Amino acid sequence: MLGDLEVAFAAPMMLRVHDHAALMQLEGEKTSSKAKYVGVRAKFILDYTRRDVLKPEYCKSERIAADVFTNVLPSLRLSELRVLVGLSEEPDESHRAMRMSVEVRSLILR
């Protein structure tokens, strides 16, 4: 669809997934009885993976930038993700102060 609109994009597009089970499901066609409710979505993504439109890869949860749009987050985490997705140039002073406070607490608790 992006090609039809003449929008430039890198193919295959990276699909970052933080769930090993979901990745394993995309590598094979089997779906467990517990995962039937996501079976249609998995087959849709599997189809695009086979056509080299998407390339699923594992990504640690803290690097999933879409969380900024989909989850309720503590302010420190929200500030980090805003920078990651380009909604903010750099963390503001309050973010730096919170980060320092968290680091100091972790040193004290060791």
Secondary structure in CASP SS format (residue, H / E / C, confidence):
PFRMAT SS
TARGET T0000
AUTHOR 0000-0000-0000
METHOD secondary structure of the structure
MODEL  1
M C 1.00
L C 1.00
G C 1.00
D C 1.00
L C 1.00
E C 1.00
V C 1.00
A C 1.00
F C 1.00
A C 1.00
A C 1.00
P C 1.00
M E 1.00
M E 1.00
L E 1.00
R E 1.00
V E 1.00
H C 1.00
D C 1.00
H H 1.00
A H 1.00
A H 1.00
L H 1.00
M H 1.00
Q H 1.00
L H 1.00
E H 1.00
G C 1.00
E C 1.00
K C 1.00
T C 1.00
S C 1.00
S H 1.00
K H 1.00
A H 1.00
K H 1.00
Y H 1.00
V H 1.00
G H 1.00
V H 1.00
R H 1.00
A H 1.00
K H 1.00
F H 1.00
I H 1.00
L H 1.00
D H 1.00
Y H 1.00
T H 1.00
R H 1.00
R C 1.00
D C 1.00
V C 1.00
L E 1.00
K E 1.00
P E 1.00
E E 1.00
Y E 1.00
C C 1.00
K C 1.00
S H 1.00
E H 1.00
R H 1.00
I C 1.00
A C 1.00
A C 1.00
D H 1.00
V H 1.00
F H 1.00
T H 1.00
N C 1.00
V C 1.00
L C 1.00
P C 1.00
S H 1.00
L H 1.00
R H 1.00
L H 1.00
S H 1.00
E H 1.00
L H 1.00
R H 1.00
V H 1.00
L H 1.00
V C 1.00
G C 1.00
L C 1.00
S C 1.00
E C 1.00
E C 1.00
P C 1.00
D C 1.00
E H 1.00
S H 1.00
H H 1.00
R H 1.00
A H 1.00
M H 1.00
R H 1.00
M H 1.00
S H 1.00
V H 1.00
E H 1.00
V H 1.00
R H 1.00
S H 1.00
L H 1.00
I H 1.00
L H 1.00
R C 1.00
END
